[in-house]
Amino acid sequence: MTTEVRIIPLGGLGEIGRNMTAIEYGDDMIVVDCGGMFPDPEHLGVDLIIPDYSWVVENKGRLRGILITHGHEDHIGALPYFLREVDAPVYATMLTRGLIEVKLKEEGDLGHVQLETIAPRKPFKVGGFKIEAFHVNHSIPDAVGFAIETPVGVLVHTGDFKIDYTPVDGQPTDFAKLAELGDRGVLVLMSDSTGAENPGPTPSEATVTETFKRLFAETKGRIIVSTFGSHISRVQQVIDAAAANGRLVMPAGRSMIENIDMALDLGYLRDPQGVLRGLAFQPQIEPERTVIVATGSQGEPSSAVARMAQGRHREVDIESGDTVIFSSYPIPGNEQAVYGIINKLFEKGANVIYGHQAQAHVSGHGASDDQRMMLNLVRPKFFVPVHGEARHLVLHGRHAESMGTPRENIVIARNGAIISVTQDHIGIAEKMAYTDVFVDGHTVGDVGPAVMRDRTILSREGFVVAVLQVDSSTGALISEPQLVSRGFVYMGEADDLMRQASRRVTEALSRNGKANHRVEVTKDVLGRFFAEETGRRPMILPLIVEGEA
Protein backbone atom coordinates (compact mmCIF):
# COMPACT_ATOMS: atom_id res chain seq x y z
CA MET A 1 0.00 0.00 0.00
CA THR A 2 1.20 3.50 -0.84
CA THR A 3 2.44 5.29 2.26
CA GLU A 4 2.71 8.76 0.72
CA VAL A 5 0.26 11.47 -0.27
CA ARG A 6 1.50 14.35 -2.39
CA ILE A 7 0.29 17.97 -2.29
CA ILE A 8 1.11 20.12 -5.31
CA PRO A 9 0.21 23.84 -5.10
CA LEU A 10 -0.42 25.10 -8.64
CA GLY A 11 -1.46 28.64 -7.73
CA GLY A 12 -2.10 30.91 -4.77
CA LEU A 13 1.26 30.58 -3.01
CA GLY A 14 3.44 33.69 -3.07
CA GLU A 15 0.56 35.68 -4.58
CA ILE A 16 -3.06 36.73 -4.13
CA GLY A 17 -5.25 34.82 -6.54
CA ARG A 18 -5.37 31.87 -9.00
CA ASN A 19 -5.76 29.40 -6.13
CA MET A 20 -5.35 25.78 -7.17
CA THR A 21 -3.97 22.72 -5.39
CA ALA A 22 -3.57 19.15 -6.65
CA ILE A 23 -3.57 16.25 -4.19
CA GLU A 24 -2.59 12.74 -5.25
CA TYR A 25 -2.52 9.34 -3.65
CA GLY A 26 -1.52 6.31 -5.67
CA ASP A 27 -3.25 6.46 -9.06
CA ASP A 28 -5.86 8.98 -7.93
CA MET A 29 -5.67 12.77 -8.08
CA ILE A 30 -8.08 15.54 -7.11
CA VAL A 31 -7.83 19.29 -7.52
CA VAL A 32 -9.05 21.90 -5.03
CA ASP A 33 -10.15 25.16 -6.73
CA CYS A 34 -9.13 26.56 -10.09
CA GLY A 35 -8.95 30.35 -9.92
CA GLY A 36 -7.72 33.33 -11.86
CA MET A 37 -5.65 36.36 -10.86
CA PHE A 38 -5.74 39.99 -11.95
CA PRO A 39 -2.74 40.97 -14.11
CA ASP A 40 -0.24 43.50 -12.79
CA PRO A 41 0.23 46.80 -14.68
CA GLU A 42 3.34 45.40 -16.40
CA HIS A 43 1.29 42.56 -17.90
CA LEU A 44 0.34 44.69 -20.88
CA GLY A 45 -2.72 43.47 -22.78
CA VAL A 46 -3.27 40.46 -20.50
CA ASP A 47 -6.85 39.86 -19.35
CA LEU A 48 -6.26 37.17 -16.72
CA ILE A 49 -3.46 35.07 -15.22
CA ILE A 50 -4.33 31.44 -14.53
CA PRO A 51 -2.49 28.53 -12.88
CA ASP A 52 0.08 26.48 -14.75
CA TYR A 53 -1.93 23.26 -14.66
CA SER A 54 0.04 21.58 -17.45
CA TRP A 55 1.19 18.85 -15.05
CA VAL A 56 -2.44 17.95 -14.29
CA VAL A 57 -3.29 17.91 -17.98
CA GLU A 58 -0.34 15.60 -18.65
CA ASN A 59 -1.71 13.27 -15.96
CA LYS A 60 -5.41 13.84 -16.63
CA GLY A 61 -6.09 10.11 -16.77
CA ARG A 62 -5.62 10.07 -12.99
CA LEU A 63 -7.79 13.13 -12.28
CA ARG A 64 -10.93 11.99 -10.46
CA GLY A 65 -12.57 15.29 -9.57
CA ILE A 66 -12.36 19.05 -8.96
CA LEU A 67 -13.46 20.38 -5.56
CA ILE A 68 -14.49 24.06 -5.36
CA THR A 69 -14.52 25.85 -1.99
CA HIS A 70 -16.57 28.90 -3.08
CA GLY A 71 -17.58 31.03 -6.04
CA HIS A 72 -15.09 33.89 -6.09
CA GLU A 73 -13.07 34.53 -9.26
CA ASP A 74 -9.77 33.63 -7.62
CA HIS A 75 -11.21 30.14 -7.04
CA ILE A 76 -13.31 29.50 -10.18
CA GLY A 77 -11.99 31.99 -12.76
CA ALA A 78 -9.75 29.48 -14.58
CA LEU A 79 -12.31 26.67 -14.69
CA PRO A 80 -13.56 27.39 -18.24
CA TYR A 81 -10.01 27.05 -19.60
CA PHE A 82 -9.08 24.05 -17.45
CA LEU A 83 -12.25 22.17 -18.39
CA ARG A 84 -11.41 22.47 -22.08
CA GLU A 85 -8.40 20.24 -21.43
CA VAL A 86 -9.63 17.77 -18.80
CA ASP A 87 -12.78 15.74 -18.29
CA ALA A 88 -13.59 15.38 -14.59
CA PRO A 89 -16.64 16.12 -12.43
CA VAL A 90 -16.78 19.43 -10.54
CA TYR A 91 -18.07 19.29 -6.95
CA ALA A 92 -19.52 22.49 -5.45
CA THR A 93 -22.23 23.69 -3.09
CA MET A 94 -25.45 24.99 -4.63
CA LEU A 95 -24.62 28.70 -4.85
CA THR A 96 -21.07 27.99 -5.96
CA ARG A 97 -22.43 25.68 -8.65
CA GLY A 98 -24.75 28.46 -9.81
CA LEU A 99 -21.86 30.91 -10.09
CA ILE A 100 -19.85 28.31 -12.01
CA GLU A 101 -22.73 27.80 -14.42
CA VAL A 102 -22.94 31.55 -15.05
CA LYS A 103 -19.20 31.65 -15.76
CA LEU A 104 -19.24 28.63 -18.06
CA LYS A 105 -22.16 30.12 -19.97
CA GLU A 106 -20.18 33.33 -20.49
CA GLU A 107 -17.26 31.38 -21.94
CA GLY A 108 -19.28 29.40 -24.48
CA ASP A 109 -20.44 25.82 -24.93
CA LEU A 110 -19.14 23.58 -22.16
CA GLY A 111 -22.17 21.33 -22.03
CA HIS A 112 -20.00 18.27 -21.43
CA VAL A 113 -19.06 19.50 -17.94
CA GLN A 114 -20.39 17.32 -15.12
CA LEU A 115 -21.40 19.49 -12.14
CA GLU A 116 -22.18 17.75 -8.85
CA THR A 117 -23.94 19.57 -6.00
CA ILE A 118 -22.56 18.87 -2.54
CA ALA A 119 -23.55 20.00 0.95
CA PRO A 120 -21.66 20.37 4.25
CA ARG A 121 -21.53 17.28 6.48
CA LYS A 122 -22.59 14.96 3.65
CA PRO A 123 -19.55 12.78 2.78
CA PHE A 124 -18.91 11.65 -0.78
CA LYS A 125 -16.20 9.65 -2.54
CA VAL A 126 -13.95 10.82 -5.35
CA GLY A 127 -11.70 8.03 -6.53
CA GLY A 128 -9.81 6.75 -3.52
CA PHE A 129 -10.56 9.87 -1.47
CA LYS A 130 -13.40 10.23 1.00
CA ILE A 131 -14.44 13.89 1.13
CA GLU A 132 -16.54 15.85 3.59
CA ALA A 133 -17.26 19.57 3.20
CA PHE A 134 -17.65 21.81 6.25
CA HIS A 135 -19.17 25.28 6.35
CA VAL A 136 -16.89 28.31 6.84
CA ASN A 137 -17.57 32.04 6.88
CA HIS A 138 -16.21 34.13 4.05
CA SER A 139 -17.53 37.12 2.10
CA ILE A 140 -19.88 34.91 0.12
CA PRO A 141 -22.53 32.37 1.18
CA ASP A 142 -22.05 28.63 0.76
CA ALA A 143 -18.28 28.73 1.31
CA VAL A 144 -16.77 25.48 2.54
CA GLY A 145 -13.53 23.81 3.45
CA PHE A 146 -12.79 20.15 2.83
CA ALA A 147 -11.73 17.23 5.01
CA ILE A 148 -10.01 14.77 2.66
CA GLU A 149 -9.53 11.28 4.04
CA THR A 150 -6.70 9.17 2.59
CA PRO A 151 -5.11 5.90 3.78
CA VAL A 152 -2.15 7.99 4.97
CA GLY A 153 -4.27 10.37 7.05
CA VAL A 154 -6.81 13.19 6.95
CA LEU A 155 -5.99 16.40 5.08
CA VAL A 156 -7.97 19.56 5.82
CA HIS A 157 -8.18 22.45 3.35
CA THR A 158 -9.94 25.47 4.86
CA GLY A 159 -10.59 27.40 1.65
CA ASP A 160 -10.90 31.13 2.35
CA PHE A 161 -12.31 31.68 5.82
CA LYS A 162 -12.77 33.99 8.75
CA ILE A 163 -14.42 33.61 12.15
CA ASP A 164 -17.68 35.59 12.13
CA TYR A 165 -20.18 35.19 14.95
CA THR A 166 -22.76 37.42 13.24
CA PRO A 167 -22.58 36.52 9.52
CA VAL A 168 -25.09 37.99 7.06
CA ASP A 169 -26.50 34.56 6.20
CA GLY A 170 -26.84 33.60 9.88
CA GLN A 171 -24.60 30.53 9.52
CA PRO A 172 -21.35 30.68 11.51
CA THR A 173 -18.34 28.49 10.78
CA ASP A 174 -18.90 24.84 11.75
CA PHE A 175 -16.76 24.83 14.89
CA ALA A 176 -18.18 21.47 15.99
CA LYS A 177 -17.03 19.73 12.81
CA LEU A 178 -13.58 21.31 13.03
CA ALA A 179 -13.22 20.20 16.65
CA GLU A 180 -14.42 16.70 15.70
CA LEU A 181 -11.76 16.53 12.99
CA GLY A 182 -9.16 17.66 15.50
CA ASP A 183 -10.23 14.93 17.92
CA ARG A 184 -10.01 12.28 15.16
CA GLY A 185 -6.54 13.48 14.19
CA VAL A 186 -5.57 15.65 11.21
CA LEU A 187 -2.36 14.85 9.38
CA VAL A 188 -2.07 18.09 7.35
CA LEU A 189 -3.85 21.44 7.58
CA MET A 190 -3.76 23.73 4.54
CA SER A 191 -5.10 27.07 5.74
CA ASP A 192 -5.89 30.52 4.28
CA SER A 193 -3.01 32.91 5.05
CA THR A 194 -4.18 36.19 3.48
CA GLY A 195 -4.89 37.95 6.79
CA ALA A 196 -1.79 36.75 8.67
CA GLU A 197 -0.26 40.19 9.16
CA ASN A 198 -3.45 41.67 10.64
CA PRO A 199 -3.66 41.53 14.45
CA GLY A 200 -6.71 40.42 16.40
CA PRO A 201 -9.87 39.02 14.82
CA THR A 202 -11.37 40.08 11.50
CA PRO A 203 -14.42 42.33 12.06
CA SER A 204 -17.85 40.86 11.45
CA GLU A 205 -19.91 41.53 8.34
CA ALA A 206 -22.43 43.07 10.75
CA THR A 207 -20.25 46.21 10.88
CA VAL A 208 -20.92 46.79 7.16
CA THR A 209 -24.65 46.40 7.76
CA GLU A 210 -24.52 49.22 10.30
CA THR A 211 -22.43 51.38 7.95
CA PHE A 212 -24.91 50.94 5.12
CA LYS A 213 -27.83 51.77 7.40
CA ARG A 214 -26.13 55.01 8.44
CA LEU A 215 -24.95 56.03 4.96
CA PHE A 216 -28.26 55.28 3.28
CA ALA A 217 -30.12 57.30 5.93
CA GLU A 218 -27.75 60.29 5.74
CA THR A 219 -27.21 60.49 1.96
CA LYS A 220 -29.54 62.82 0.06
CA GLY A 221 -28.75 62.01 -3.57
CA ARG A 222 -28.19 58.93 -5.68
CA ILE A 223 -26.07 56.12 -4.19
CA ILE A 224 -23.82 53.83 -6.22
CA VAL A 225 -22.28 50.85 -4.42
CA SER A 226 -19.38 49.10 -6.14
CA THR A 227 -18.52 45.55 -5.13
CA PHE A 228 -17.65 42.17 -6.63
CA GLY A 229 -20.32 40.71 -8.88
CA SER A 230 -20.17 37.49 -6.85
CA HIS A 231 -20.41 39.19 -3.43
CA ILE A 232 -23.97 38.00 -2.82
CA SER A 233 -23.85 38.76 0.94
CA ARG A 234 -22.93 42.38 0.22
CA VAL A 235 -25.75 42.70 -2.30
CA GLN A 236 -28.15 41.44 0.37
CA GLN A 237 -26.91 44.16 2.73
CA VAL A 238 -27.52 46.77 0.02
CA ILE A 239 -31.06 45.47 -0.58
CA ASP A 240 -31.85 45.50 3.16
CA ALA A 241 -30.48 49.02 3.71
CA ALA A 242 -32.28 50.34 0.63
CA ALA A 243 -35.60 48.82 1.70
CA ALA A 244 -35.24 50.35 5.17
CA ASN A 245 -34.74 53.81 3.62
CA GLY A 246 -37.35 53.79 0.86
CA ARG A 247 -34.87 53.28 -1.98
CA LEU A 248 -34.91 51.01 -5.03
CA VAL A 249 -31.89 48.90 -6.07
CA MET A 250 -30.74 48.57 -9.68
CA PRO A 251 -27.86 46.24 -10.67
CA ALA A 252 -25.28 47.39 -13.24
CA GLY A 253 -22.74 45.18 -14.95
CA ARG A 254 -23.41 41.89 -16.72
CA SER A 255 -21.92 39.59 -14.06
CA MET A 256 -23.74 41.49 -11.30
CA ILE A 257 -27.10 41.14 -13.06
CA GLU A 258 -26.62 37.46 -13.91
CA ASN A 259 -25.39 36.54 -10.43
CA ILE A 260 -28.25 38.38 -8.72
CA ASP A 261 -30.81 36.62 -10.94
CA MET A 262 -29.22 33.26 -10.18
CA ALA A 263 -29.01 33.90 -6.41
CA LEU A 264 -32.66 34.99 -6.31
CA ASP A 265 -33.72 31.82 -8.13
CA LEU A 266 -31.76 29.64 -5.68
CA GLY A 267 -32.97 31.51 -2.60
CA TYR A 268 -29.59 32.96 -1.57
CA LEU A 269 -30.88 36.52 -2.10
CA ARG A 270 -34.11 37.81 -0.59
CA ASP A 271 -36.10 40.81 -1.75
CA PRO A 272 -39.24 40.69 0.41
CA GLN A 273 -40.15 44.33 -0.20
CA GLY A 274 -39.57 44.16 -3.96
CA VAL A 275 -36.94 46.90 -4.19
CA LEU A 276 -34.97 45.35 -7.09
CA ARG A 277 -35.49 46.95 -10.49
CA GLY A 278 -33.77 46.94 -13.87
CA LEU A 279 -31.40 49.83 -14.61
CA ALA A 280 -33.74 51.10 -17.33
CA PHE A 281 -36.16 52.05 -14.53
CA GLN A 282 -33.69 54.65 -13.18
CA PRO A 283 -34.97 57.76 -15.04
CA GLN A 284 -38.44 57.21 -13.59
CA ILE A 285 -37.47 57.75 -9.94
CA GLU A 286 -35.84 60.51 -7.95
CA PRO A 287 -32.07 60.31 -7.22
CA GLU A 288 -32.74 60.22 -3.45
CA ARG A 289 -34.67 56.96 -3.97
CA THR A 290 -32.01 55.34 -6.17
CA VAL A 291 -29.28 52.81 -5.33
CA ILE A 292 -27.16 51.30 -8.10
CA VAL A 293 -25.08 48.25 -7.17
CA ALA A 294 -22.31 47.86 -9.73
CA THR A 295 -19.23 45.89 -10.69
CA GLY A 296 -15.82 47.54 -10.80
CA SER A 297 -14.52 47.59 -7.25
CA GLN A 298 -11.10 46.40 -8.46
CA GLY A 299 -10.72 48.92 -11.26
CA GLU A 300 -11.52 46.54 -14.11
CA PRO A 301 -11.45 48.69 -17.27
CA SER A 302 -14.69 47.32 -18.76
CA SER A 303 -16.64 47.23 -15.49
CA ALA A 304 -19.77 49.30 -14.87
CA VAL A 305 -18.19 51.77 -12.43
CA ALA A 306 -15.12 52.27 -14.66
CA ARG A 307 -17.37 53.13 -17.60
CA MET A 308 -19.38 55.51 -15.39
CA ALA A 309 -16.21 57.26 -14.24
CA GLN A 310 -15.01 57.65 -17.83
CA GLY A 311 -18.39 58.85 -19.11
CA ARG A 312 -18.84 55.75 -21.30
CA HIS A 313 -21.79 54.10 -19.55
CA ARG A 314 -24.94 54.16 -21.67
CA GLU A 315 -27.40 54.55 -18.80
CA VAL A 316 -25.55 56.25 -15.92
CA ASP A 317 -23.83 59.65 -15.98
CA ILE A 318 -22.00 60.58 -12.78
CA GLU A 319 -23.26 63.90 -11.48
CA SER A 320 -22.50 66.27 -8.64
CA GLY A 321 -24.41 65.02 -5.62
CA ASP A 322 -23.88 61.32 -6.36
CA THR A 323 -22.32 59.22 -3.60
CA VAL A 324 -20.17 56.28 -4.72
CA ILE A 325 -19.31 53.67 -2.08
CA PHE A 326 -16.42 51.30 -2.77
CA SER A 327 -17.41 48.27 -0.72
CA SER A 328 -14.10 46.43 -1.10
CA TYR A 329 -10.38 46.96 -0.62
CA PRO A 330 -8.03 46.90 -3.63
CA ILE A 331 -6.41 43.52 -4.18
CA PRO A 332 -2.60 43.98 -4.17
CA GLY A 333 -1.58 45.08 -7.65
CA ASN A 334 -4.92 46.76 -8.40
CA GLU A 335 -4.35 49.93 -6.38
CA GLN A 336 -3.37 52.11 -9.35
CA ALA A 337 -6.45 51.13 -11.36
CA VAL A 338 -8.82 51.54 -8.40
CA TYR A 339 -7.51 54.95 -7.36
CA GLY A 340 -7.51 56.09 -10.99
CA ILE A 341 -11.27 55.46 -11.11
CA ILE A 342 -11.79 57.09 -7.71
CA ASN A 343 -9.96 60.21 -8.93
CA LYS A 344 -12.16 60.42 -12.04
CA LEU A 345 -15.29 60.10 -9.89
CA PHE A 346 -14.12 62.95 -7.67
CA GLU A 347 -13.39 65.06 -10.76
CA LYS A 348 -16.99 64.55 -11.88
CA GLY A 349 -18.25 65.93 -8.56
CA ALA A 350 -19.17 62.68 -6.82
CA ASN A 351 -18.65 62.07 -3.13
CA VAL A 352 -16.57 58.88 -2.99
CA ILE A 353 -16.45 56.73 0.14
CA TYR A 354 -13.59 54.24 0.10
CA GLY A 355 -10.80 52.65 2.12
CA HIS A 356 -10.61 51.40 5.69
CA GLN A 357 -11.89 54.63 7.21
CA ALA A 358 -15.20 54.22 5.38
CA GLN A 359 -16.06 50.96 7.20
CA ALA A 360 -17.98 49.94 4.07
CA HIS A 361 -16.07 46.70 3.75
CA VAL A 362 -14.49 44.08 5.99
CA SER A 363 -12.14 41.37 4.88
CA GLY A 364 -13.42 37.90 4.20
CA HIS A 365 -10.11 36.47 5.40
CA GLY A 366 -9.25 35.59 8.96
CA ALA A 367 -6.75 37.77 10.79
CA SER A 368 -4.14 36.32 13.15
CA ASP A 369 -6.63 35.47 15.94
CA ASP A 370 -8.92 33.68 13.48
CA GLN A 371 -5.98 31.69 12.13
CA ARG A 372 -4.90 30.68 15.62
CA MET A 373 -8.44 29.54 16.41
CA MET A 374 -8.46 27.35 13.31
CA LEU A 375 -5.12 25.85 14.30
CA ASN A 376 -6.37 25.28 17.85
CA LEU A 377 -9.54 23.53 16.68
CA VAL A 378 -7.92 21.29 14.07
CA ARG A 379 -4.60 20.61 15.88
CA PRO A 380 -2.79 19.24 12.80
CA LYS A 381 0.43 17.26 12.88
CA PHE A 382 1.76 19.07 9.81
CA PHE A 383 0.93 22.56 8.55
CA VAL A 384 1.06 24.12 5.06
CA PRO A 385 0.03 27.80 4.84
CA VAL A 386 -1.74 28.54 1.54
CA HIS A 387 -3.41 31.46 -0.22
CA GLY A 388 -1.13 34.44 0.31
CA GLU A 389 1.99 36.32 -0.62
CA ALA A 390 5.33 35.25 0.82
CA ARG A 391 5.01 37.38 3.96
CA HIS A 392 1.54 36.00 4.69
CA LEU A 393 2.73 32.40 4.39
CA VAL A 394 5.76 32.97 6.63
CA LEU A 395 3.78 34.86 9.28
CA HIS A 396 1.07 32.19 9.28
CA GLY A 397 3.77 29.59 9.81
CA ARG A 398 5.02 31.58 12.78
CA HIS A 399 1.50 31.64 14.25
CA ALA A 400 1.48 27.83 14.06
CA GLU A 401 4.93 27.57 15.61
CA SER A 402 3.90 29.86 18.47
CA MET A 403 1.08 27.44 19.21
CA GLY A 404 3.35 24.43 19.49
CA THR A 405 3.70 23.08 15.95
CA PRO A 406 7.38 22.09 15.52
CA ARG A 407 9.17 24.14 12.89
CA GLU A 408 10.14 21.02 10.95
CA ASN A 409 6.43 20.17 10.63
CA ILE A 410 5.66 23.44 8.83
CA VAL A 411 6.24 23.74 5.08
CA ILE A 412 6.39 27.15 3.42
CA ALA A 413 6.05 26.29 -0.26
CA ARG A 414 5.70 28.05 -3.60
CA ASN A 415 3.76 27.21 -6.72
CA GLY A 416 5.12 24.09 -8.40
CA ALA A 417 6.47 22.47 -5.24
CA ILE A 418 5.70 18.78 -4.76
CA ILE A 419 5.12 18.25 -1.05
CA SER A 420 5.53 14.66 0.11
CA VAL A 421 3.61 13.63 3.22
CA THR A 422 3.85 10.37 5.15
CA GLN A 423 2.52 9.63 8.62
CA ASP A 424 5.87 10.67 10.08
CA HIS A 425 7.34 13.25 7.72
CA ILE A 426 6.53 16.22 5.49
CA GLY A 427 8.85 17.98 3.08
CA ILE A 428 9.31 19.31 -0.44
CA ALA A 429 10.39 16.31 -2.50
CA GLU A 430 10.97 18.19 -5.76
CA LYS A 431 9.91 21.23 -7.74
CA MET A 432 8.35 21.14 -11.16
CA ALA A 433 8.84 23.78 -13.85
CA TYR A 434 6.22 26.48 -13.33
CA THR A 435 5.37 29.51 -15.43
CA ASP A 436 2.73 32.20 -15.62
CA VAL A 437 -0.11 31.38 -18.02
CA PHE A 438 -1.74 34.43 -19.58
CA VAL A 439 -5.24 34.72 -21.02
CA ASP A 440 -4.97 37.31 -23.78
CA GLY A 441 -8.19 37.84 -25.72
CA HIS A 442 -9.21 34.45 -27.07
CA THR A 443 -5.79 32.87 -26.58
CA VAL A 444 -4.59 30.95 -23.52
CA GLY A 445 -0.89 30.41 -22.93
CA ASP A 446 0.20 31.74 -26.34
CA VAL A 447 1.60 34.91 -24.80
CA GLY A 448 4.79 34.02 -22.97
CA PRO A 449 7.73 35.85 -21.36
CA ALA A 450 9.25 36.79 -24.74
CA VAL A 451 6.04 38.48 -25.91
CA MET A 452 5.67 40.27 -22.59
CA ARG A 453 9.25 41.55 -22.86
CA ASP A 454 8.50 42.88 -26.35
CA ARG A 455 5.33 44.60 -25.11
CA THR A 456 7.25 46.16 -22.24
CA ILE A 457 9.92 47.50 -24.59
CA LEU A 458 7.30 48.85 -26.96
CA SER A 459 5.43 50.58 -24.14
CA ARG A 460 8.53 52.15 -22.61
CA GLU A 461 10.89 52.69 -25.53
CA GLY A 462 8.79 52.64 -28.71
CA PHE A 463 10.02 51.17 -31.98
CA VAL A 464 11.90 52.08 -35.15
CA VAL A 465 11.27 50.40 -38.51
CA ALA A 466 14.33 50.36 -40.78
CA VAL A 467 13.34 49.86 -44.44
CA LEU A 468 16.35 48.50 -46.39
CA GLN A 469 16.01 48.64 -50.19
CA VAL A 470 18.51 46.18 -51.70
CA ASP A 471 19.35 45.07 -55.21
CA SER A 472 17.78 41.65 -55.81
CA SER A 473 20.79 40.45 -57.82
CA THR A 474 23.76 41.92 -55.94
CA GLY A 475 22.30 42.39 -52.46
CA ALA A 476 23.77 45.90 -52.25
CA LEU A 477 21.82 48.82 -50.78
CA ILE A 478 20.02 50.80 -53.46
CA SER A 479 19.63 53.84 -51.18
CA GLU A 480 20.15 54.83 -47.58
CA PRO A 481 17.74 53.07 -45.17
CA GLN A 482 14.47 54.83 -44.42
CA LEU A 483 13.72 54.98 -40.68
CA VAL A 484 10.21 55.34 -39.29
CA SER A 485 9.66 55.83 -35.55
CA ARG A 486 6.62 55.39 -33.31
CA GLY A 487 6.65 56.00 -29.57
CA PHE A 488 10.40 56.73 -29.61
CA VAL A 489 11.03 60.25 -30.93
CA TYR A 490 8.83 62.73 -32.77
CA MET A 491 9.98 62.46 -36.37
CA GLY A 492 9.69 66.14 -37.22
CA GLU A 493 12.01 67.11 -34.37
CA ALA A 494 14.50 64.26 -34.83
CA ASP A 495 15.31 64.39 -38.54
CA ASP A 496 19.00 64.92 -37.88
CA LEU A 497 19.12 61.98 -35.44
CA MET A 498 17.48 59.71 -38.01
CA ARG A 499 19.81 60.87 -40.82
CA GLN A 500 22.84 60.05 -38.67
CA ALA A 501 21.36 56.67 -37.77
CA SER A 502 20.68 55.90 -41.44
CA ARG A 503 24.28 56.74 -42.38
CA ARG A 504 25.58 54.47 -39.60
CA VAL A 505 23.56 51.55 -40.99
CA THR A 506 24.76 52.29 -44.54
CA GLU A 507 28.41 52.29 -43.44
CA ALA A 508 28.03 49.09 -41.43
CA LEU A 509 26.27 47.22 -44.26
CA SER A 510 28.92 48.32 -46.75
CA ARG A 511 31.45 46.49 -44.57
CA ASN A 512 29.26 43.46 -43.79
CA GLY A 513 26.21 43.39 -46.03
CA LYS A 514 25.81 39.66 -46.57
CA ALA A 515 22.15 38.67 -46.88
CA ASN A 516 22.17 36.54 -43.76
CA HIS A 517 23.72 39.34 -41.69
CA ARG A 518 21.65 42.38 -42.71
CA VAL A 519 18.98 42.10 -39.99
CA GLU A 520 21.44 41.45 -37.14
CA VAL A 521 23.81 44.20 -38.25
CA THR A 522 20.98 46.73 -38.55
CA LYS A 523 19.59 45.88 -35.11
CA ASP A 524 23.03 46.06 -33.49
CA VAL A 525 24.08 49.34 -35.11
CA LEU A 526 20.82 51.18 -34.46
CA GLY A 527 20.47 49.79 -30.94
CA ARG A 528 23.93 51.03 -29.92
CA PHE A 529 23.55 54.36 -31.72
CA PHE A 530 20.18 55.23 -30.16
CA ALA A 531 21.39 54.16 -26.71
CA GLU A 532 24.44 56.45 -27.03
CA GLU A 533 22.45 59.41 -28.35
CA THR A 534 19.20 59.20 -26.38
CA GLY A 535 19.78 56.77 -23.48
CA ARG A 536 16.91 54.64 -24.79
CA ARG A 537 16.72 51.33 -26.64
CA PRO A 538 13.67 51.18 -28.91
CA MET A 539 12.67 47.94 -30.59
CA ILE A 540 14.35 47.77 -33.99
CA LEU A 541 12.37 46.16 -36.83
CA PRO A 542 14.42 45.82 -40.06
CA LEU A 543 12.36 45.36 -43.24
CA ILE A 544 14.14 44.09 -46.39
CA VAL A 545 12.65 45.22 -49.72
CA GLU A 546 14.27 43.76 -52.85
CA GLY A 547 14.28 45.60 -56.17
CA GLU A 548 16.50 46.68 -59.05
CA ALA A 549 19.04 49.43 -58.89
Secondary structure, 3 states (H helix, E strand, C coil): CCCCEEEEEEECECECCCCEEEEEECCEEEEECCCCECCCCCCCCCCEEECCCHHHHHCHHHEEEEECCCCCHHHHCCHHHHCCCCCCCEEECHHHHHHHHHHHHHCCCCCCCCEEECCCCCCEEECCEEEEEEECECCCCCCEEEEEECCCCEEEECCCCECCCCCCCCCCCCHHHHHHHHHHCCCEEEEECCCCCCCCCCCCCHHHHHHHHHHHHHCCCCEEEECCCCCHHHHHHHHHHHHHCCCEEEEECHHHHHHHHHHHHHCCCCCCCCCECCHHHHHHCCHHHEEEEECCCCCCCCCHHHHHHCCCCCCCCCCCCCEEEECCCCCCCCHHHHHHHHHHHHHCCCEEECCHHHCCCCCCCCCHHHHHHHHHHHCCCEEEEECECHHHHHHHHHHHHHCCCCHHHECCCCCCEEEEECCCCEEEEEECCCCCEEEECCEECCCCHHHHHHHHHHHHHCEEEEEEEEECCCCCECCCCEEEEECCCCHHHCHHHHHHHHHHHHHHHHHCCCCCCHHHHHHHHHHHHHHHHHCCCCEEEEEEEEECC
